[in-house]
Amino acid sequence: MASSKAYLEFILEQLSGLNGITYRTMMGEYILYYNDRIVGGIYDDRLLVKPVKAAIRLMPNASLELPYEGAKEMLLVDDVDNRDFLTSLFESMYEELPIPKLKKKK
């Protein structure tokens, strides 16, 4: 099941207080970036984030779920209605997120 554009727009609106939030569509789902680092994504209309220490600390009871078959487990964000929480979650996670690899020039 693909995620809806309406759910993506809702999440983007909730994160509108942060600069640097972008997304990329991939196979009917959405990968979310914060200042060019992958934070997580929207999969089957669920917001999932990478299970970095900061996210686990802020959501100790969050369930680990598969975004799609064969992927690594990610944390389910239940409190998507709380703008302040989402903002602090993304900000707290940022330093622990992998730095994107530079693409080699052809």
N, C-alpha and C positions, 0 to 999 in steps of 0.2 A: 504494500500500500504506500503510495507516495504521499508526501506531506502537502498540505494546502498552502497556497500563497497567502491566504488570510491569516493562518497561524504564524507564518514567517513575518508578516507585516505587524502582527500583534507583538511578537518578541522584539522586533526592531524598534517598535514604539516604546516598549518597556525599557530598552537599552539606549534610548535617544539622549540621555544625559551624558553618555560617554562619547568622546571623539574617537574615531578610528575603527568603528564597527563596520565590517563589510561581510559579504557572503558570496559564495559561489554555488551555483546549482550543479548537482552531481547525481545523475540517475534518479531524478524525481525527489531528491532530498536536498538539504542545504547545509553546506559547511560554513561555520561562523568563524570569523577572524576578528581579533582585537589587536590593532596596530601590527598587522601582517603576521600574527601568530595564531595558529589554529587553537581555538578554545574548546570547540565542540561542534555540535550541529543540531539540526532539527531532523529527526527521523520518525516517520509515522506519527507526525504531529506531537512529538515529545521532544523537549529540550534536554539534550544529553551533553555533559561536559567531561573533559579528560579528568581522570582520577588522580590529580596532583594533590600533594599534602594539604595545601590551603583549602581546596574544595572539600576534601574529606573532613578537615577541621570544622568548616562552616556548615557541613551537612553530614554529621556523623551517622545519621540513620538512613541516608539515601541508599536506594537499591542500585546494585550494579546491573546494567542491562546491555544487551547486544544491540548496536545500532542496525546491524544487518548480519546475515549469516557469514561466519568466517572472520568477523571483525573482533577487535579487542573490546572488552567490556568498558562501559562508560557509566558515569553517575547520572541518575535521573534527577532533574531539578523539578521538585514538586511546587515550590513557591514562586511560580512565574508571575503571579499577580502583584508581587511585592517589588516595585521598581528599585527601592533603596537596597534591598537584599541582592537583586541581580547585579546592580552596579558594583556593590562591594565584593560580590563573588568574583566577577570578571577582573576587577582591579587587584584583588588578592592573589588570583591565579597567575597573573601576567608574568611575574619574574620566574615562575617555575615552568612556564611553557617553552617548548623547544624553539630555538631560533631557526627561522626558515633557511634551508640550504640554498646557496646561490646556484642558479642554473648555468651550466657551461655554455659558452658561445660556440656556435657551429662554425 
